[in-house]
Amino acid sequence: MAECADPHLWLENLHDSKVVRWFSERDKAARKRLRGFP
């Protein structure tokens, strides 16, 4: 059972890191945009 769970967990973590990266990129862009406006 554990052998089956590990790859699934790895995929989940991979997906999570992609989502986190996407959100941080979006956040950076939003902050840049906000900085342009007083």
mmCIF entry with sequence, helices, sheets and N, C-alpha, C, O atoms, coordinates in Angstrom:
data_MODEL
# 
_entry.id   MODEL 
# 
_entity.id                         1 
_entity.type                       polymer 
_entity.pdbx_number_of_molecules   1 
# 
_entity_poly.entity_id                      1 
_entity_poly.type                           'polypeptide(L)' 
_entity_poly.nstd_linkage                   no 
_entity_poly.nstd_monomer                   no 
_entity_poly.pdbx_seq_one_letter_code       MAECADPHLWLENLHDSKVVRWFSERDKAARKRLRGFP 
_entity_poly.pdbx_seq_one_letter_code_can   MAECADPHLWLENLHDSKVVRWFSERDKAARKRLRGFP 
_entity_poly.pdbx_strand_id                 A 
# 
loop_
_entity_poly_seq.entity_id 
_entity_poly_seq.num 
_entity_poly_seq.mon_id 
_entity_poly_seq.hetero 
1 1  MET n 
1 2  ALA n 
1 3  GLU n 
1 4  CYS n 
1 5  ALA n 
1 6  ASP n 
1 7  PRO n 
1 8  HIS n 
1 9  LEU n 
1 10 TRP n 
1 11 LEU n 
1 12 GLU n 
1 13 ASN n 
1 14 LEU n 
1 15 HIS n 
1 16 ASP n 
1 17 SER n 
1 18 LYS n 
1 19 VAL n 
1 20 VAL n 
1 21 ARG n 
1 22 TRP n 
1 23 PHE n 
1 24 SER n 
1 25 GLU n 
1 26 ARG n 
1 27 ASP n 
1 28 LYS n 
1 29 ALA n 
1 30 ALA n 
1 31 ARG n 
1 32 LYS n 
1 33 ARG n 
1 34 LEU n 
1 35 ARG n 
1 36 GLY n 
1 37 PHE n 
1 38 PRO n 
# 
_struct_asym.id          A 
_struct_asym.entity_id   1 
# 
_struct_conf.conf_type_id            HELX_P 
_struct_conf.id                      HELX_P1 
_struct_conf.pdbx_PDB_helix_id       AA1 
_struct_conf.beg_label_comp_id       ALA 
_struct_conf.beg_label_asym_id       A 
_struct_conf.beg_label_seq_id        2 
_struct_conf.pdbx_beg_PDB_ins_code   ? 
_struct_conf.end_label_comp_id       GLY 
_struct_conf.end_label_asym_id       A 
_struct_conf.end_label_seq_id        36 
_struct_conf.pdbx_end_PDB_ins_code   ? 
_struct_conf.beg_auth_comp_id        ALA 
_struct_conf.beg_auth_asym_id        A 
_struct_conf.beg_auth_seq_id         2 
_struct_conf.end_auth_comp_id        GLY 
_struct_conf.end_auth_asym_id        A 
_struct_conf.end_auth_seq_id         36 
_struct_conf.pdbx_PDB_helix_class    1 
_struct_conf.details                 ? 
_struct_conf.pdbx_PDB_helix_length   35 
# 
_struct_conf_type.id          HELX_P 
_struct_conf_type.criteria    ? 
_struct_conf_type.reference   ? 
# 
loop_
_atom_site.group_PDB 
_atom_site.id 
_atom_site.type_symbol 
_atom_site.label_atom_id 
_atom_site.label_alt_id 
_atom_site.label_comp_id 
_atom_site.label_asym_id 
_atom_site.label_entity_id 
_atom_site.label_seq_id 
_atom_site.pdbx_PDB_ins_code 
_atom_site.Cartn_x 
_atom_site.Cartn_y 
_atom_site.Cartn_z 
_atom_site.occupancy 
_atom_site.B_iso_or_equiv 
_atom_site.pdbx_formal_charge 
_atom_site.auth_seq_id 
_atom_site.auth_comp_id 
_atom_site.auth_asym_id 
_atom_site.auth_atom_id 
_atom_site.pdbx_PDB_model_num 
ATOM 1   N N  . MET A 1 1  ? 0.828  -1.206 0.000   1.00 0.00 ? 1  MET A N  1 
ATOM 2   C CA . MET A 1 1  ? 0.000  0.000  0.000   1.00 0.00 ? 1  MET A CA 1 
ATOM 3   C C  . MET A 1 1  ? 0.873  1.272  0.000   1.00 0.00 ? 1  MET A C  1 
ATOM 4   O O  . MET A 1 1  ? 0.614  2.221  -0.739  1.00 0.00 ? 1  MET A O  1 
ATOM 5   N N  . ALA A 1 2  ? 1.895  1.259  0.836   1.00 0.00 ? 2  ALA A N  1 
ATOM 6   C CA . ALA A 1 2  ? 2.750  2.443  0.954   1.00 0.00 ? 2  ALA A CA 1 
ATOM 7   C C  . ALA A 1 2  ? 3.433  2.775  -0.381  1.00 0.00 ? 2  ALA A C  1 
ATOM 8   O O  . ALA A 1 2  ? 3.587  3.940  -0.747  1.00 0.00 ? 2  ALA A O  1 
ATOM 9   N N  . GLU A 1 3  ? 3.840  1.709  -1.103  1.00 0.00 ? 3  GLU A N  1 
ATOM 10  C CA . GLU A 1 3  ? 4.506  1.920  -2.384  1.00 0.00 ? 3  GLU A CA 1 
ATOM 11  C C  . GLU A 1 3  ? 3.582  2.651  -3.362  1.00 0.00 ? 3  GLU A C  1 
ATOM 12  O O  . GLU A 1 3  ? 4.033  3.453  -4.180  1.00 0.00 ? 3  GLU A O  1 
ATOM 13  N N  . CYS A 1 4  ? 2.283  2.358  -3.260  1.00 0.00 ? 4  CYS A N  1 
ATOM 14  C CA . CYS A 1 4  ? 1.305  2.987  -4.148  1.00 0.00 ? 4  CYS A CA 1 
ATOM 15  C C  . CYS A 1 4  ? 1.047  4.437  -3.734  1.00 0.00 ? 4  CYS A C  1 
ATOM 16  O O  . CYS A 1 4  ? 0.818  5.304  -4.577  1.00 0.00 ? 4  CYS A O  1 
ATOM 17  N N  . ALA A 1 5  ? 1.089  4.682  -2.436  1.00 0.00 ? 5  ALA A N  1 
ATOM 18  C CA . ALA A 1 5  ? 0.762  6.012  -1.926  1.00 0.00 ? 5  ALA A CA 1 
ATOM 19  C C  . ALA A 1 5  ? 1.876  7.018  -2.220  1.00 0.00 ? 5  ALA A C  1 
ATOM 20  O O  . ALA A 1 5  ? 1.602  8.194  -2.461  1.00 0.00 ? 5  ALA A O  1 
ATOM 21  N N  . ASP A 1 6  ? 3.131  6.561  -2.202  1.00 0.00 ? 6  ASP A N  1 
ATOM 22  C CA . ASP A 1 6  ? 4.248  7.483  -2.372  1.00 0.00 ? 6  ASP A CA 1 
ATOM 23  C C  . ASP A 1 6  ? 4.247  8.243  -3.705  1.00 0.00 ? 6  ASP A C  1 
ATOM 24  O O  . ASP A 1 6  ? 4.344  9.470  -3.695  1.00 0.00 ? 6  ASP A O  1 
ATOM 25  N N  . PRO A 1 7  ? 4.142  7.555  -4.853  1.00 0.00 ? 7  PRO A N  1 
ATOM 26  C CA . PRO A 1 7  ? 4.115  8.292  -6.122  1.00 0.00 ? 7  PRO A CA 1 
ATOM 27  C C  . PRO A 1 7  ? 2.944  9.267  -6.194  1.00 0.00 ? 7  PRO A C  1 
ATOM 28  O O  . PRO A 1 7  ? 3.061  10.353 -6.763  1.00 0.00 ? 7  PRO A O  1 
ATOM 29  N N  . HIS A 1 8  ? 1.831  8.872  -5.620  1.00 0.00 ? 8  HIS A N  1 
ATOM 30  C CA . HIS A 1 8  ? 0.663  9.744  -5.623  1.00 0.00 ? 8  HIS A CA 1 
ATOM 31  C C  . HIS A 1 8  ? 0.955  11.007 -4.816  1.00 0.00 ? 8  HIS A C  1 
ATOM 32  O O  . HIS A 1 8  ? 0.617  12.117 -5.227  1.00 0.00 ? 8  HIS A O  1 
ATOM 33  N N  . LEU A 1 9  ? 1.585  10.815 -3.672  1.00 0.00 ? 9  LEU A N  1 
ATOM 34  C CA . LEU A 1 9  ? 1.941  11.941 -2.812  1.00 0.00 ? 9  LEU A CA 1 
ATOM 35  C C  . LEU A 1 9  ? 2.928  12.853 -3.534  1.00 0.00 ? 9  LEU A C  1 
ATOM 36  O O  . LEU A 1 9  ? 2.833  14.078 -3.470  1.00 0.00 ? 9  LEU A O  1 
ATOM 37  N N  . TRP A 1 10 ? 3.889  12.215 -4.228  1.00 0.00 ? 10 TRP A N  1 
ATOM 38  C CA . TRP A 1 10 ? 4.897  12.974 -4.962  1.00 0.00 ? 10 TRP A CA 1 
ATOM 39  C C  . TRP A 1 10 ? 4.226  13.829 -6.038  1.00 0.00 ? 10 TRP A C  1 
ATOM 40  O O  . TRP A 1 10 ? 4.568  14.998 -6.216  1.00 0.00 ? 10 TRP A O  1 
ATOM 41  N N  . LEU A 1 11 ? 3.267  13.235 -6.754  1.00 0.00 ? 11 LEU A N  1 
ATOM 42  C CA . LEU A 1 11 ? 2.547  13.971 -7.787  1.00 0.00 ? 11 LEU A CA 1 
ATOM 43  C C  . LEU A 1 11 ? 1.765  15.126 -7.187  1.00 0.00 ? 11 LEU A C  1 
ATOM 44  O O  . LEU A 1 11 ? 1.705  16.219 -7.751  1.00 0.00 ? 11 LEU A O  1 
ATOM 45  N N  . GLU A 1 12 ? 1.163  14.861 -6.026  1.00 0.00 ? 12 GLU A N  1 
ATOM 46  C CA . GLU A 1 12 ? 0.392  15.898 -5.355  1.00 0.00 ? 12 GLU A CA 1 
ATOM 47  C C  . GLU A 1 12 ? 1.295  17.058 -4.964  1.00 0.00 ? 12 GLU A C  1 
ATOM 48  O O  . GLU A 1 12 ? 0.936  18.222 -5.139  1.00 0.00 ? 12 GLU A O  1 
ATOM 49  N N  . ASN A 1 13 ? 2.469  16.734 -4.434  1.00 0.00 ? 13 ASN A N  1 
ATOM 50  C CA . ASN A 1 13 ? 3.418  17.766 -4.025  1.00 0.00 ? 13 ASN A CA 1 
ATOM 51  C C  . ASN A 1 13 ? 3.912  18.556 -5.228  1.00 0.00 ? 13 ASN A C  1 
ATOM 52  O O  . ASN A 1 13 ? 4.081  19.773 -5.160  1.00 0.00 ? 13 ASN A O  1 
ATOM 53  N N  . LEU A 1 14 ? 4.142  17.848 -6.334  1.00 0.00 ? 14 LEU A N  1 
ATOM 54  C CA . LEU A 1 14 ? 4.592  18.494 -7.561  1.00 0.00 ? 14 LEU A CA 1 
ATOM 55  C C  . LEU A 1 14 ? 3.532  19.489 -8.025  1.00 0.00 ? 14 LEU A C  1 
ATOM 56  O O  . LEU A 1 14 ? 3.847  20.621 -8.393  1.00 0.00 ? 14 LEU A O  1 
ATOM 57  N N  . HIS A 1 15 ? 2.286  19.058 -8.004  1.00 0.00 ? 15 HIS A N  1 
ATOM 58  C CA . HIS A 1 15 ? 1.175  19.916 -8.410  1.00 0.00 ? 15 HIS A CA 1 
ATOM 59  C C  . HIS A 1 15 ? 1.077  21.122 -7.486  1.00 0.00 ? 15 HIS A C  1 
ATOM 60  O O  . HIS A 1 15 ? 0.885  22.250 -7.940  1.00 0.00 ? 15 HIS A O  1 
ATOM 61  N N  . ASP A 1 16 ? 1.210  20.871 -6.172  1.00 0.00 ? 16 ASP A N  1 
ATOM 62  C CA . ASP A 1 16 ? 1.133  21.956 -5.198  1.00 0.00 ? 16 ASP A CA 1 
ATOM 63  C C  . ASP A 1 16 ? 2.222  22.992 -5.444  1.00 0.00 ? 16 ASP A C  1 
ATOM 64  O O  . ASP A 1 16 ? 1.956  24.193 -5.385  1.00 0.00 ? 16 ASP A O  1 
ATOM 65  N N  . SER A 1 17 ? 3.451  22.544 -5.721  1.00 0.00 ? 17 SER A N  1 
ATOM 66  C CA . SER A 1 17 ? 4.539  23.486 -5.929  1.00 0.00 ? 17 SER A CA 1 
ATOM 67  C C  . SER A 1 17 ? 4.304  24.301 -7.199  1.00 0.00 ? 17 SER A C  1 
ATOM 68  O O  . SER A 1 17 ? 4.657  25.479 -7.258  1.00 0.00 ? 17 SER A O  1 
ATOM 69  N N  . LYS A 1 18 ? 3.707  23.673 -8.216  1.00 0.00 ? 18 LYS A N  1 
ATOM 70  C CA . LYS A 1 18 ? 3.390  24.402 -9.448  1.00 0.00 ? 18 LYS A CA 1 
ATOM 71  C C  . LYS A 1 18 ? 2.357  25.481 -9.163  1.00 0.00 ? 18 LYS A C  1 
ATOM 72  O O  . LYS A 1 18 ? 2.473  26.607 -9.647  1.00 0.00 ? 18 LYS A O  1 
ATOM 73  N N  . VAL A 1 19 ? 1.348  25.131 -8.375  1.00 0.00 ? 19 VAL A N  1 
ATOM 74  C CA . VAL A 1 19 ? 0.289  26.076 -8.035  1.00 0.00 ? 19 VAL A CA 1 
ATOM 75  C C  . VAL A 1 19 ? 0.858  27.218 -7.199  1.00 0.00 ? 19 VAL A C  1 
ATOM 76  O O  . VAL A 1 19 ? 0.535  28.386 -7.416  1.00 0.00 ? 19 VAL A O  1 
ATOM 77  N N  . VAL A 1 20 ? 1.707  26.862 -6.242  1.00 0.00 ? 20 VAL A N  1 
ATOM 78  C CA . VAL A 1 20 ? 2.321  27.882 -5.387  1.00 0.00 ? 20 VAL A CA 1 
ATOM 79  C C  . VAL A 1 20 ? 3.162  28.836 -6.227  1.00 0.00 ? 20 VAL A C  1 
ATOM 80  O O  . VAL A 1 20 ? 3.135  30.049 -6.019  1.00 0.00 ? 20 VAL A O  1 
ATOM 81  N N  . ARG A 1 21 ? 3.919  28.269 -7.188  1.00 0.00 ? 21 ARG A N  1 
ATOM 82  C CA . ARG A 1 21 ? 4.762  29.099 -8.041  1.00 0.00 ? 21 ARG A CA 1 
ATOM 83  C C  . ARG A 1 21 ? 3.899  30.036 -8.877  1.00 0.00 ? 21 ARG A C  1 
ATOM 84  O O  . ARG A 1 21 ? 4.222  31.210 -9.056  1.00 0.00 ? 21 ARG A O  1 
ATOM 85  N N  . TRP A 1 22 ? 2.784  29.487 -9.389  1.00 0.00 ? 22 TRP A N  1 
ATOM 86  C CA . TRP A 1 22 ? 1.886  30.286 -10.213 1.00 0.00 ? 22 TRP A CA 1 
ATOM 87  C C  . TRP A 1 22 ? 1.316  31.448 -9.404  1.00 0.00 ? 22 TRP A C  1 
ATOM 88  O O  . TRP A 1 22 ? 1.241  32.579 -9.883  1.00 0.00 ? 22 TRP A O  1 
ATOM 89  N N  . PHE A 1 23 ? 0.914  31.145 -8.164  1.00 0.00 ? 23 PHE A N  1 
ATOM 90  C CA . PHE A 1 23 ? 0.349  32.183 -7.314  1.00 0.00 ? 23 PHE A CA 1 
ATOM 91  C C  . PHE A 1 23 ? 1.385  33.243 -6.967  1.00 0.00 ? 23 PHE A C  1 
ATOM 92  O O  . PHE A 1 23 ? 1.068  34.433 -6.950  1.00 0.00 ? 23 PHE A O  1 
ATOM 93  N N  . SER A 1 24 ? 2.617  32.831 -6.692  1.00 0.00 ? 24 SER A N  1 
ATOM 94  C CA . SER A 1 24 ? 3.640  33.803 -6.324  1.00 0.00 ? 24 SER A CA 1 
ATOM 95  C C  . SER A 1 24 ? 3.995  34.686 -7.518  1.00 0.00 ? 24 SER A C  1 
ATOM 96  O O  . SER A 1 24 ? 4.259  35.877 -7.353  1.00 0.00 ? 24 SER A O  1 
ATOM 97  N N  . GLU A 1 25 ? 4.003  34.105 -8.722  1.00 0.00 ? 25 GLU A N  1 
ATOM 98  C CA . GLU A 1 25 ? 4.269  34.907 -9.922  1.00 0.00 ? 25 GLU A CA 1 
ATOM 99  C C  . GLU A 1 25 ? 3.161  35.940 -10.107 1.00 0.00 ? 25 GLU A C  1 
ATOM 100 O O  . GLU A 1 25 ? 3.421  37.098 -10.437 1.00 0.00 ? 25 GLU A O  1 
ATOM 101 N N  . ARG A 1 26 ? 1.929  35.503 -9.888  1.00 0.00 ? 26 ARG A N  1 
ATOM 102 C CA . ARG A 1 26 ? 0.776  36.371 -10.036 1.00 0.00 ? 26 ARG A CA 1 
ATOM 103 C C  . ARG A 1 26 ? 0.839  37.490 -8.994  1.00 0.00 ? 26 ARG A C  1 
ATOM 104 O O  . ARG A 1 26 ? 0.530  38.647 -9.280  1.00 0.00 ? 26 ARG A O  1 
ATOM 105 N N  . ASP A 1 27 ? 1.246  37.117 -7.786  1.00 0.00 ? 27 ASP A N  1 
ATOM 106 C CA . ASP A 1 27 ? 1.353  38.067 -6.685  1.00 0.00 ? 27 ASP A CA 1 
ATOM 107 C C  . ASP A 1 27 ? 2.412  39.125 -6.991  1.00 0.00 ? 27 ASP A C  1 
ATOM 108 O O  . ASP A 1 27 ? 2.214  40.312 -6.730  1.00 0.00 ? 27 ASP A O  1 
ATOM 109 N N  . LYS A 1 28 ? 3.546  38.675 -7.551  1.00 0.00 ? 28 LYS A N  1 
ATOM 110 C CA . LYS A 1 28 ? 4.625  39.598 -7.896  1.00 0.00 ? 28 LYS A CA 1 
ATOM 111 C C  . LYS A 1 28 ? 4.141  40.607 -8.931  1.00 0.00 ? 28 LYS A C  1 
ATOM 112 O O  . LYS A 1 28 ? 4.406  41.804 -8.820  1.00 0.00 ? 28 LYS A O  1 
ATOM 113 N N  . ALA A 1 29 ? 3.428  40.107 -9.938  1.00 0.00 ? 29 ALA A N  1 
ATOM 114 C CA . ALA A 1 29 ? 2.917  40.972 -10.998 1.00 0.00 ? 29 ALA A CA 1 
ATOM 115 C C  . ALA A 1 29 ? 1.927  41.981 -10.426 1.00 0.00 ? 29 ALA A C  1 
ATOM 116 O O  . ALA A 1 29 ? 1.934  43.154 -10.800 1.00 0.00 ? 29 ALA A O  1 
ATOM 117 N N  . ALA A 1 30 ? 1.081  41.517 -9.521  1.00 0.00 ? 30 ALA A N  1 
ATOM 118 C CA . ALA A 1 30 ? 0.085  42.395 -8.913  1.00 0.00 ? 30 ALA A CA 1 
ATOM 119 C C  . ALA A 1 30 ? 0.768  43.475 -8.075  1.00 0.00 ? 30 ALA A C  1 
ATOM 120 O O  . ALA A 1 30 ? 0.335  44.627 -8.069  1.00 0.00 ? 30 ALA A O  1 
ATOM 121 N N  . ARG A 1 31 ? 1.830  43.103 -7.372  1.00 0.00 ? 31 ARG A N  1 
ATOM 122 C CA . ARG A 1 31 ? 2.538  44.077 -6.552  1.00 0.00 ? 31 ARG A CA 1 
ATOM 123 C C  . ARG A 1 31 ? 3.214  45.129 -7.416  1.00 0.00 ? 31 ARG A C  1 
ATOM 124 O O  . ARG A 1 31 ? 3.229  46.312 -7.074  1.00 0.00 ? 31 ARG A O  1 
ATOM 125 N N  . LYS A 1 32 ? 3.777  44.687 -8.544  1.00 0.00 ? 32 LYS A N  1 
ATOM 126 C CA . LYS A 1 32 ? 4.416  45.627 -9.468  1.00 0.00 ? 32 LYS A CA 1 
ATOM 127 C C  . LYS A 1 32 ? 3.388  46.632 -9.967  1.00 0.00 ? 32 LYS A C  1 
ATOM 128 O O  . LYS A 1 32 ? 3.656  47.831 -10.048 1.00 0.00 ? 32 LYS A O  1 
ATOM 129 N N  . ARG A 1 33 ? 2.207  46.120 -10.299 1.00 0.00 ? 33 ARG A N  1 
ATOM 130 C CA . ARG A 1 33 ? 1.141  46.957 -10.821 1.00 0.00 ? 33 ARG A CA 1 
ATOM 131 C C  . ARG A 1 33 ? 0.716  47.978 -9.759  1.00 0.00 ? 33 ARG A C  1 
ATOM 132 O O  . ARG A 1 33 ? 0.494  49.150 -10.061 1.00 0.00 ? 33 ARG A O  1 
ATOM 133 N N  . LEU A 1 34 ? 0.606  47.509 -8.508  1.00 0.00 ? 34 LEU A N  1 
ATOM 134 C CA . LEU A 1 34 ? 0.170  48.394 -7.424  1.00 0.00 ? 34 LEU A CA 1 
ATOM 135 C C  . LEU A 1 34 ? 1.206  49.478 -7.155  1.00 0.00 ? 34 LEU A C  1 
ATOM 136 O O  . LEU A 1 34 ? 0.858  50.610 -6.819  1.00 0.00 ? 34 LEU A O  1 
ATOM 137 N N  . ARG A 1 35 ? 2.480  49.126 -7.306  1.00 0.00 ? 35 ARG A N  1 
ATOM 138 C CA . ARG A 1 35 ? 3.541  50.086 -7.039  1.00 0.00 ? 35 ARG A CA 1 
ATOM 139 C C  . ARG A 1 35 ? 3.459  51.263 -8.015  1.00 0.00 ? 35 ARG A C  1 
ATOM 140 O O  . ARG A 1 35 ? 3.836  52.385 -7.676  1.00 0.00 ? 35 ARG A O  1 
ATOM 141 N N  . GLY A 1 36 ? 2.965  51.000 -9.227  1.00 0.00 ? 36 GLY A N  1 
ATOM 142 C CA . GLY A 1 36 ? 2.862  52.044 -10.236 1.00 0.00 ? 36 GLY A CA 1 
ATOM 143 C C  . GLY A 1 36 ? 1.797  53.081 -9.908  1.00 0.00 ? 36 GLY A C  1 
ATOM 144 O O  . GLY A 1 36 ? 1.822  54.191 -10.439 1.00 0.00 ? 36 GLY A O  1 
ATOM 145 N N  . PHE A 1 37 ? 0.859  52.720 -9.033  1.00 0.00 ? 37 PHE A N  1 
ATOM 146 C CA . PHE A 1 37 ? -0.214 53.645 -8.668  1.00 0.00 ? 37 PHE A CA 1 
ATOM 147 C C  . PHE A 1 37 ? -0.042 54.134 -7.236  1.00 0.00 ? 37 PHE A C  1 
ATOM 148 O O  . PHE A 1 37 ? 0.095  53.314 -6.328  1.00 0.00 ? 37 PHE A O  1 
ATOM 149 N N  . PRO A 1 38 ? -0.045 55.447 -7.006  1.00 0.00 ? 38 PRO A N  1 
ATOM 150 C CA . PRO A 1 38 ? 0.104  55.969 -5.649  1.00 0.00 ? 38 PRO A CA 1 
ATOM 151 C C  . PRO A 1 38 ? -1.125 55.723 -4.786  1.00 0.00 ? 38 PRO A C  1 
ATOM 152 O O  . PRO A 1 38 ? -1.145 56.108 -3.617  1.00 0.00 ? 38 PRO A O  1 
# 
